[in-house]
Structure formats: structure tokens, C-alpha cells
Amino acid sequence: MSAMTGASDAAGLGRTRAVTFVTPAFLLIAAFLVFPAAWTIWLGMTDFRLTGAAAADPQFVGLDNYRAALTDPSFRNSLWLTVVFVFGSAIVGQSILGFLIAWTMRSVPKAVKAVVETLVLLAWILPSSIVAFLWVAFLNRDGGTLSAILNTPETAWLLEYPMGSIIIYNTWRGTAFSMLLFSAALGAVPPSQLETARLAGASTWQQFRDVVFPHIRGHILTNTLLISLWTFNDFGPYLLTAGGPDHATETLPVFIYLRALYGGELGYGSAISFIMLLINLAIALFYIRLLRERRTSAGTQETPADTKADADEVLTAAEARNIGQ
């Protein structure tokens, strides 16, 4: 009987002890994730404000806040700016720069690699307030470092090029994660396959396309998913521009802060927060589906004992491409 009880779960603890072990985790999840999410959904269906009559006696308004948000030009502008910010600084900026650094660091002396990786990591681990202060000083019109380097003392970078400024700032700030992930992925690429491609006369681009990319495709999807979600929810631009000038950098997190906390419209801000949550879920499900399709495809095509066959295929593909060119 005890054996049957112990075999009722994977760890062999028995149902009672297993429930006892996981109960604290479930309580923490409920307290810090489920309850805040449910509370946000409820607030989004009220006219709750920080001050006034609506603060003392909020009224249930149903989906009015959601309808107001979807027809609000300011919300649509904020959503578009967020898409531009995510695409420019995460999908293009951080992914490409992180991969280029990881790819270049494979063939440099260890001392140079250590210095470069340390500098890139510093940008990631420094507090956001310090990094924002450094970038404001760097882009300042009066005595800014960039203006001094380019000899353009009258250029107000944060005012004249606000979106470009925060995209470059966030790219510099967050590249470290992509660099670390791609460094690990490139380290797992079999050197024998790269050597075979080089012996076949494959160029650097052909080596990446035919050897490296098939091995790191899953890592690219994972990296893109994570940095897209992080950037979509990033509040960092507010530290540089406070959403200005003239709402030019008012991404969704900044828009919610200005309307919900600074403007006092907690009900409206909560509704937008829930819309933002749904967008995050859609992004995550999209990338997860791509990742699953990639793994399923790889699982149906790959067989065990393909070590030598892989090298032969690389050699054949490289030779065929060289002949065709």
C-alpha cells in the first residue's frame, strides 16, 4: 500500500507530502501574480481615480475604458512608438549587435575578449538611473560629449532625434544578454563542421548560413522572444525624455505611468495595462509556436548517428554552392 502511495507522483513523495511541498509556491504565485492581475482587471472596469469622488466611490463602467483606449489617438500613437522601439532596439539592435560581438570574440585574444565582454556587461548591470544620467550627459546640447566629438554644439539630440536616441540607448544598454546567449550558442557549434566548410572553400557568410545558423536558430528565437518582451515593458525611455518632446517617445509603459499615476486615471491605466498584458501573451505565443515548429521539424529530420553524415552534407553543400557561383 505504501509503495502504491509513493508511486502516485513522479518524486515518490505521495500525494499528501507533494501537495504540502508545492502549496507555499502556489500561495506566493497567487499573492504576487494572480491577485494583482485580477485586481488590475477589476480596476480596468471602473472609473477609479487617485483623487476626487471617483477615488472615494469608484463606479463600475464595464468595457468603457477599453473602448476609450482603442479609440484614443494618444494610445494608438503610444502603441506604434512601442512597436518601433521594440523593433529598432531589440529585434534589430540588440540581436544583431549581440551576435556580431559574440561572433567576433571567437577569434580574438582572450585578454581582448575579456575587456570587451566586461565593458558590454557593465552597461547591463549598472543601475538604470546611472546609465540614464550618463546618456543625458552624452547627448546634452550644452557641453555634451557627442556634440563635442562631432563639433555640433547646437545639436539637441534628445529633442531633435528623440526616438533614435532612445533606440540607440536601449541597444547599448541591453546588448549584453544577446551577446552572452549567442556566445554560448556559438560555442556549441561543432568545430569539425566549420573546419570542413572552410576546407571546402566556403566563405564566412556560407559558413554562417550552412553550418552556424541551423545550430543557433532556436537560440535566435529564444533571444528574440525574451528581449522583445523586456523591451516592450521597458520604462527606461522615461529616464531620458519623460515621454517627450511632444509625446515623441511616449511608449506604452510611459503612457500608462503618465495617465494612471501622474494623471490619476487608475481605472483607465489599468485597462491599458491589461491590453498590454494581452499583447505580451500574443508575442510570447507567437515565438513559442515558432520554436515548437522548429523543434518538431528538427526531430523528424534528424537521426542519431548523423555526426559523420552532417560533415559530409556540409562539405557537399559548400562544394555545390561554390560550383554554382
TORKOL-4160 file (C-alpha; in steps of 0.2 Angstrom, whole numbers, padded with zeros to 4 digits, m for minus):
325
<pt num="1" X="0000" Y="0000" Z="0000"/>
<pt num="2" X="0014" Y="0012" Z="0004"/>
<pt num="3" X="0023" Y="0008" Z="m0012"/>
<pt num="4" X="0007" Y="0012" Z="m0022"/>
<pt num="5" X="0006" Y="0029" Z="m0012"/>
<pt num="6" X="0024" Y="0033" Z="m0015"/>
<pt num="7" X="0022" Y="0029" Z="m0034"/>
<pt num="8" X="0007" Y="0041" Z="m0036"/>
<pt num="9" X="0019" Y="0055" Z="m0040"/>
<pt num="10" X="0035" Y="0057" Z="m0050"/>
<pt num="11" X="0046" Y="0061" Z="m0035"/>
<pt num="12" X="0039" Y="0046" Z="m0025"/>
<pt num="13" X="0033" Y="0058" Z="m0010"/>
<pt num="14" X="0015" Y="0053" Z="m0010"/>
<pt num="15" X="0000" Y="0065" Z="m0014"/>
<pt num="16" X="m0001" Y="0072" Z="0003"/>
<pt num="17" X="0018" Y="0077" Z="0005"/>
<pt num="18" X="0019" Y="0083" Z="m0013"/>
<pt num="19" X="0004" Y="0095" Z="m0010"/>
<pt num="20" X="0012" Y="0101" Z="0006"/>
<pt num="21" X="0028" Y="0105" Z="m0004"/>
<pt num="22" X="0020" Y="0114" Z="m0018"/>
<pt num="23" X="0007" Y="0124" Z="m0008"/>
<pt num="24" X="0019" Y="0138" Z="m0002"/>
<pt num="25" X="0024" Y="0141" Z="m0021"/>
<pt num="26" X="0006" Y="0141" Z="m0026"/>
<pt num="27" X="0002" Y="0154" Z="m0012"/>
<pt num="28" X="0016" Y="0165" Z="m0017"/>
<pt num="29" X="0010" Y="0164" Z="m0035"/>
<pt num="30" X="m0007" Y="0168" Z="m0030"/>
<pt num="31" X="m0002" Y="0183" Z="m0019"/>
<pt num="32" X="0010" Y="0191" Z="m0031"/>
<pt num="33" X="0004" Y="0186" Z="m0048"/>
<pt num="34" X="m0014" Y="0180" Z="m0048"/>
<pt num="35" X="m0021" Y="0193" Z="m0036"/>
<pt num="36" X="m0013" Y="0208" Z="m0044"/>
<pt num="37" X="m0018" Y="0203" Z="m0061"/>
<pt num="38" X="m0036" Y="0200" Z="m0055"/>
<pt num="39" X="m0036" Y="0217" Z="m0046"/>
<pt num="40" X="m0029" Y="0226" Z="m0062"/>
<pt num="41" X="m0043" Y="0218" Z="m0072"/>
<pt num="42" X="m0056" Y="0224" Z="m0060"/>
<pt num="43" X="m0049" Y="0242" Z="m0059"/>
<pt num="44" X="m0049" Y="0242" Z="m0078"/>
<pt num="45" X="m0068" Y="0240" Z="m0077"/>
<pt num="46" X="m0071" Y="0255" Z="m0065"/>
<pt num="47" X="m0068" Y="0274" Z="m0066"/>
<pt num="48" X="m0056" Y="0273" Z="m0051"/>
<pt num="49" X="m0045" Y="0289" Z="m0049"/>
<pt num="50" X="m0032" Y="0294" Z="m0036"/>
<pt num="51" X="m0042" Y="0310" Z="m0031"/>
<pt num="52" X="m0060" Y="0316" Z="m0031"/>
<pt num="53" X="m0077" Y="0307" Z="m0030"/>
<pt num="54" X="m0071" Y="0293" Z="m0041"/>
<pt num="55" X="m0057" Y="0289" Z="m0028"/>
<pt num="56" X="m0070" Y="0288" Z="m0013"/>
<pt num="57" X="m0083" Y="0279" Z="m0023"/>
<pt num="58" X="m0077" Y="0271" Z="m0039"/>
<pt num="59" X="m0091" Y="0266" Z="m0051"/>
<pt num="60" X="m0092" Y="0250" Z="m0062"/>
<pt num="61" X="m0091" Y="0255" Z="m0080"/>
<pt num="62" X="m0088" Y="0239" Z="m0089"/>
<pt num="63" X="m0078" Y="0239" Z="m0105"/>
<pt num="64" X="m0079" Y="0258" Z="m0107"/>
<pt num="65" X="m0061" Y="0261" Z="m0103"/>
<pt num="66" X="m0056" Y="0248" Z="m0116"/>
<pt num="67" X="m0067" Y="0256" Z="m0129"/>
<pt num="68" X="m0060" Y="0273" Z="m0124"/>
<pt num="69" X="m0042" Y="0266" Z="m0126"/>
<pt num="70" X="m0045" Y="0258" Z="m0143"/>
<pt num="71" X="m0052" Y="0275" Z="m0150"/>
<pt num="72" X="m0039" Y="0286" Z="m0141"/>
<pt num="73" X="m0026" Y="0293" Z="m0154"/>
<pt num="74" X="m0014" Y="0295" Z="m0140"/>
<pt num="75" X="m0015" Y="0276" Z="m0136"/>
<pt num="76" X="m0013" Y="0271" Z="m0154"/>
<pt num="77" X="0002" Y="0283" Z="m0156"/>
<pt num="78" X="0010" Y="0276" Z="m0140"/>
<pt num="79" X="0007" Y="0258" Z="m0146"/>
<pt num="80" X="0015" Y="0262" Z="m0163"/>
<pt num="81" X="0030" Y="0270" Z="m0154"/>
<pt num="82" X="0032" Y="0255" Z="m0144"/>
<pt num="83" X="0032" Y="0244" Z="m0159"/>
<pt num="84" X="0046" Y="0255" Z="m0167"/>
<pt num="85" X="0056" Y="0255" Z="m0151"/>
<pt num="86" X="0055" Y="0236" Z="m0149"/>
<pt num="87" X="0059" Y="0233" Z="m0167"/>
<pt num="88" X="0073" Y="0245" Z="m0168"/>
<pt num="89" X="0082" Y="0242" Z="m0151"/>
<pt num="90" X="0078" Y="0224" Z="m0148"/>
<pt num="91" X="0075" Y="0214" Z="m0164"/>
<pt num="92" X="0087" Y="0223" Z="m0174"/>
<pt num="93" X="0099" Y="0232" Z="m0162"/>
<pt num="94" X="0102" Y="0221" Z="m0148"/>
<pt num="95" X="0101" Y="0204" Z="m0158"/>
<pt num="96" X="0112" Y="0210" Z="m0172"/>
<pt num="97" X="0125" Y="0219" Z="m0161"/>
<pt num="98" X="0125" Y="0205" Z="m0148"/>
<pt num="99" X="0128" Y="0192" Z="m0162"/>
<pt num="100" X="0142" Y="0202" Z="m0170"/>
<pt num="101" X="0151" Y="0204" Z="m0154"/>
<pt num="102" X="0149" Y="0186" Z="m0150"/>
<pt num="103" X="0155" Y="0181" Z="m0167"/>
<pt num="104" X="0170" Y="0192" Z="m0167"/>
<pt num="105" X="0175" Y="0187" Z="m0150"/>
<pt num="106" X="0178" Y="0169" Z="m0156"/>
<pt num="107" X="0194" Y="0173" Z="m0164"/>
<pt num="108" X="0202" Y="0187" Z="m0154"/>
<pt num="109" X="0215" Y="0185" Z="m0140"/>
<pt num="110" X="0207" Y="0181" Z="m0123"/>
<pt num="111" X="0213" Y="0197" Z="m0115"/>
<pt num="112" X="0204" Y="0207" Z="m0128"/>
<pt num="113" X="0188" Y="0196" Z="m0126"/>
<pt num="114" X="0188" Y="0199" Z="m0108"/>
<pt num="115" X="0190" Y="0218" Z="m0109"/>
<pt num="116" X="0176" Y="0219" Z="m0122"/>
<pt num="117" X="0164" Y="0207" Z="m0113"/>
<pt num="118" X="0167" Y="0216" Z="m0097"/>
<pt num="119" X="0163" Y="0233" Z="m0104"/>
<pt num="120" X="0147" Y="0226" Z="m0113"/>
<pt num="121" X="0142" Y="0218" Z="m0096"/>
<pt num="122" X="0144" Y="0235" Z="m0087"/>
<pt num="123" X="0131" Y="0243" Z="m0097"/>
<pt num="124" X="0119" Y="0229" Z="m0092"/>
<pt num="125" X="0122" Y="0228" Z="m0074"/>
<pt num="126" X="0124" Y="0247" Z="m0069"/>
<pt num="127" X="0108" Y="0254" Z="m0062"/>
<pt num="128" X="0096" Y="0262" Z="m0074"/>
<pt num="129" X="0097" Y="0279" Z="m0066"/>
<pt num="130" X="0116" Y="0280" Z="m0068"/>
<pt num="131" X="0115" Y="0274" Z="m0086"/>
<pt num="132" X="0102" Y="0287" Z="m0090"/>
<pt num="133" X="0112" Y="0301" Z="m0082"/>
<pt num="134" X="0127" Y="0296" Z="m0092"/>
<pt num="135" X="0117" Y="0296" Z="m0108"/>
<pt num="136" X="0109" Y="0313" Z="m0104"/>
<pt num="137" X="0126" Y="0320" Z="m0102"/>
<pt num="138" X="0132" Y="0311" Z="m0118"/>
<pt num="139" X="0118" Y="0318" Z="m0128"/>
<pt num="140" X="0117" Y="0335" Z="m0120"/>
<pt num="141" X="0117" Y="0350" Z="m0131"/>
<pt num="142" X="0127" Y="0361" Z="m0120"/>
<pt num="143" X="0144" Y="0353" Z="m0117"/>
<pt num="144" X="0138" Y="0335" Z="m0121"/>
<pt num="145" X="0151" Y="0323" Z="m0126"/>
<pt num="146" X="0143" Y="0318" Z="m0143"/>
<pt num="147" X="0142" Y="0336" Z="m0148"/>
<pt num="148" X="0160" Y="0339" Z="m0143"/>
<pt num="149" X="0166" Y="0324" Z="m0153"/>
<pt num="150" X="0156" Y="0329" Z="m0169"/>
<pt num="151" X="0159" Y="0348" Z="m0166"/>
<pt num="152" X="0140" Y="0351" Z="m0167"/>
<pt num="153" X="0137" Y="0362" Z="m0151"/>
<pt num="154" X="0120" Y="0367" Z="m0156"/>
<pt num="155" X="0113" Y="0350" Z="m0159"/>
<pt num="156" X="0100" Y="0344" Z="m0146"/>
<pt num="157" X="0100" Y="0326" Z="m0149"/>
<pt num="158" X="0086" Y="0321" Z="m0137"/>
<pt num="159" X="0075" Y="0335" Z="m0144"/>
<pt num="160" X="0079" Y="0333" Z="m0162"/>
<pt num="161" X="0081" Y="0314" Z="m0163"/>
<pt num="162" X="0071" Y="0308" Z="m0148"/>
<pt num="163" X="0066" Y="0290" Z="m0155"/>
<pt num="164" X="0083" Y="0287" Z="m0162"/>
<pt num="165" X="0091" Y="0292" Z="m0146"/>
<pt num="166" X="0082" Y="0280" Z="m0135"/>
<pt num="167" X="0084" Y="0266" Z="m0148"/>
<pt num="168" X="0102" Y="0268" Z="m0148"/>
<pt num="169" X="0102" Y="0270" Z="m0129"/>
<pt num="170" X="0092" Y="0254" Z="m0126"/>
<pt num="171" X="0103" Y="0244" Z="m0139"/>
<pt num="172" X="0119" Y="0249" Z="m0129"/>
<pt num="173" X="0110" Y="0245" Z="m0113"/>
<pt num="174" X="0104" Y="0228" Z="m0117"/>
<pt num="175" X="0116" Y="0220" Z="m0129"/>
<pt num="176" X="0125" Y="0210" Z="m0116"/>
<pt num="177" X="0111" Y="0197" Z="m0114"/>
<pt num="178" X="0111" Y="0194" Z="m0133"/>
<pt num="179" X="0130" Y="0193" Z="m0133"/>
<pt num="180" X="0130" Y="0180" Z="m0119"/>
<pt num="181" X="0117" Y="0169" Z="m0126"/>
<pt num="182" X="0125" Y="0169" Z="m0143"/>
<pt num="183" X="0142" Y="0166" Z="m0136"/>
<pt num="184" X="0135" Y="0150" Z="m0128"/>
<pt num="185" X="0126" Y="0145" Z="m0144"/>
<pt num="186" X="0141" Y="0148" Z="m0155"/>
<pt num="187" X="0152" Y="0138" Z="m0143"/>
<pt num="188" X="0141" Y="0123" Z="m0145"/>
<pt num="189" X="0143" Y="0123" Z="m0164"/>
<pt num="190" X="0154" Y="0108" Z="m0169"/>
<pt num="191" X="0171" Y="0114" Z="m0174"/>
<pt num="192" X="0173" Y="0099" Z="m0186"/>
<pt num="193" X="0159" Y="0106" Z="m0197"/>
<pt num="194" X="0166" Y="0123" Z="m0198"/>
<pt num="195" X="0183" Y="0116" Z="m0202"/>
<pt num="196" X="0175" Y="0105" Z="m0216"/>
<pt num="197" X="0166" Y="0120" Z="m0223"/>
<pt num="198" X="0182" Y="0130" Z="m0223"/>
<pt num="199" X="0192" Y="0116" Z="m0232"/>
<pt num="200" X="0178" Y="0116" Z="m0245"/>
<pt num="201" X="0181" Y="0134" Z="m0248"/>
<pt num="202" X="0166" Y="0141" Z="m0240"/>
<pt num="203" X="0166" Y="0160" Z="m0237"/>
<pt num="204" X="0162" Y="0167" Z="m0219"/>
<pt num="205" X="0144" Y="0170" Z="m0225"/>
<pt num="206" X="0142" Y="0152" Z="m0232"/>
<pt num="207" X="0149" Y="0145" Z="m0215"/>
<pt num="208" X="0136" Y="0155" Z="m0206"/>
<pt num="209" X="0122" Y="0151" Z="m0217"/>
<pt num="210" X="0125" Y="0132" Z="m0219"/>
<pt num="211" X="0133" Y="0127" Z="m0203"/>
<pt num="212" X="0131" Y="0140" Z="m0189"/>
<pt num="213" X="0113" Y="0146" Z="m0192"/>
<pt num="214" X="0105" Y="0129" Z="m0192"/>
<pt num="215" X="0113" Y="0126" Z="m0174"/>
<pt num="216" X="0108" Y="0143" Z="m0167"/>
<pt num="217" X="0091" Y="0145" Z="m0174"/>
<pt num="218" X="0082" Y="0140" Z="m0158"/>
<pt num="219" X="0093" Y="0152" Z="m0148"/>
<pt num="220" X="0089" Y="0166" Z="m0160"/>
<pt num="221" X="0070" Y="0163" Z="m0157"/>
<pt num="222" X="0073" Y="0162" Z="m0138"/>
<pt num="223" X="0083" Y="0178" Z="m0138"/>
<pt num="224" X="0071" Y="0187" Z="m0149"/>
<pt num="225" X="0056" Y="0182" Z="m0138"/>
<pt num="226" X="0065" Y="0187" Z="m0121"/>
<pt num="227" X="0072" Y="0204" Z="m0127"/>
<pt num="228" X="0056" Y="0209" Z="m0136"/>
<pt num="229" X="0046" Y="0206" Z="m0120"/>
<pt num="230" X="0058" Y="0215" Z="m0110"/>
<pt num="231" X="0059" Y="0230" Z="m0122"/>
<pt num="232" X="0040" Y="0231" Z="m0124"/>
<pt num="233" X="0039" Y="0233" Z="m0105"/>
<pt num="234" X="0054" Y="0244" Z="m0103"/>
<pt num="235" X="0052" Y="0260" Z="m0093"/>
<pt num="236" X="0070" Y="0266" Z="m0097"/>
<pt num="237" X="0065" Y="0279" Z="m0110"/>
<pt num="238" X="0056" Y="0289" Z="m0097"/>
<pt num="239" X="0073" Y="0292" Z="m0088"/>
<pt num="240" X="0079" Y="0301" Z="m0104"/>
<pt num="241" X="0065" Y="0310" Z="m0111"/>
<pt num="242" X="0050" Y="0308" Z="m0099"/>
<pt num="243" X="0040" Y="0303" Z="m0115"/>
<pt num="244" X="0044" Y="0320" Z="m0124"/>
<pt num="245" X="0046" Y="0330" Z="m0134"/>
<pt num="246" X="0028" Y="0332" Z="m0138"/>
<pt num="247" X="0024" Y="0313" Z="m0134"/>
<pt num="248" X="0038" Y="0308" Z="m0147"/>
<pt num="249" X="0045" Y="0294" Z="m0135"/>
<pt num="250" X="0029" Y="0290" Z="m0125"/>
<pt num="251" X="0030" Y="0271" Z="m0126"/>
<pt num="252" X="0016" Y="0261" Z="m0118"/>
<pt num="253" X="0024" Y="0259" Z="m0101"/>
<pt num="254" X="0027" Y="0278" Z="m0101"/>
<pt num="255" X="0010" Y="0281" Z="m0107"/>
<pt num="256" X="0002" Y="0271" Z="m0093"/>
<pt num="257" X="0013" Y="0279" Z="m0080"/>
<pt num="258" X="0008" Y="0297" Z="m0086"/>
<pt num="259" X="m0011" Y="0293" Z="m0087"/>
<pt num="260" X="m0013" Y="0281" Z="m0072"/>
<pt num="261" X="m0001" Y="0289" Z="m0058"/>
<pt num="262" X="0004" Y="0306" Z="m0064"/>
<pt num="263" X="m0014" Y="0309" Z="m0071"/>
<pt num="264" X="m0023" Y="0300" Z="m0058"/>
<pt num="265" X="m0033" Y="0289" Z="m0070"/>
<pt num="266" X="m0030" Y="0272" Z="m0062"/>
<pt num="267" X="m0045" Y="0264" Z="m0070"/>
<pt num="268" X="m0040" Y="0269" Z="m0087"/>
<pt num="269" X="m0022" Y="0265" Z="m0084"/>
<pt num="270" X="m0027" Y="0248" Z="m0078"/>
<pt num="271" X="m0037" Y="0244" Z="m0094"/>
<pt num="272" X="m0022" Y="0249" Z="m0104"/>
<pt num="273" X="m0011" Y="0238" Z="m0093"/>
<pt num="274" X="m0022" Y="0223" Z="m0097"/>
<pt num="275" X="m0022" Y="0227" Z="m0115"/>
<pt num="276" X="m0003" Y="0227" Z="m0114"/>
<pt num="277" X="m0003" Y="0210" Z="m0105"/>
<pt num="278" X="m0013" Y="0203" Z="m0119"/>
<pt num="279" X="m0001" Y="0209" Z="m0132"/>
<pt num="280" X="0014" Y="0202" Z="m0122"/>
<pt num="281" X="0004" Y="0185" Z="m0122"/>
<pt num="282" X="0002" Y="0186" Z="m0141"/>
<pt num="283" X="0020" Y="0189" Z="m0143"/>
<pt num="284" X="0025" Y="0175" Z="m0132"/>
<pt num="285" X="0013" Y="0163" Z="m0140"/>
<pt num="286" X="0019" Y="0168" Z="m0157"/>
<pt num="287" X="0038" Y="0164" Z="m0153"/>
<pt num="288" X="0034" Y="0149" Z="m0144"/>
<pt num="289" X="0024" Y="0142" Z="m0158"/>
<pt num="290" X="0039" Y="0145" Z="m0170"/>
<pt num="291" X="0051" Y="0137" Z="m0158"/>
<pt num="292" X="0040" Y="0121" Z="m0156"/>
<pt num="293" X="0038" Y="0120" Z="m0175"/>
<pt num="294" X="0057" Y="0121" Z="m0177"/>
<pt num="295" X="0060" Y="0108" Z="m0164"/>
<pt num="296" X="0046" Y="0097" Z="m0172"/>
<pt num="297" X="0054" Y="0099" Z="m0189"/>
<pt num="298" X="0071" Y="0095" Z="m0182"/>
<pt num="299" X="0065" Y="0080" Z="m0173"/>
<pt num="300" X="0058" Y="0072" Z="m0188"/>
<pt num="301" X="0073" Y="0076" Z="m0199"/>
<pt num="302" X="0087" Y="0071" Z="m0188"/>
<pt num="303" X="0093" Y="0054" Z="m0184"/>
<pt num="304" X="0105" Y="0048" Z="m0171"/>
<pt num="305" X="0122" Y="0043" Z="m0179"/>
<pt num="306" X="0122" Y="0059" Z="m0190"/>
<pt num="307" X="0139" Y="0065" Z="m0184"/>
<pt num="308" X="0149" Y="0060" Z="m0199"/>
<pt num="309" X="0134" Y="0062" Z="m0211"/>
<pt num="310" X="0132" Y="0080" Z="m0205"/>
<pt num="311" X="0150" Y="0084" Z="m0210"/>
<pt num="312" X="0148" Y="0076" Z="m0227"/>
<pt num="313" X="0132" Y="0086" Z="m0230"/>
<pt num="314" X="0141" Y="0102" Z="m0226"/>
<pt num="315" X="0155" Y="0098" Z="m0237"/>
<pt num="316" X="0143" Y="0093" Z="m0251"/>
<pt num="317" X="0133" Y="0109" Z="m0249"/>
<pt num="318" X="0148" Y="0120" Z="m0248"/>
<pt num="319" X="0155" Y="0112" Z="m0264"/>
<pt num="320" X="0139" Y="0114" Z="m0273"/>
<pt num="321" X="0137" Y="0132" Z="m0269"/>
<pt num="322" X="0155" Y="0136" Z="m0274"/>
<pt num="323" X="0152" Y="0127" Z="m0291"/>
<pt num="324" X="0136" Y="0136" Z="m0294"/>
<pt num="325" X="0145" Y="0153" Z="m0290"/>
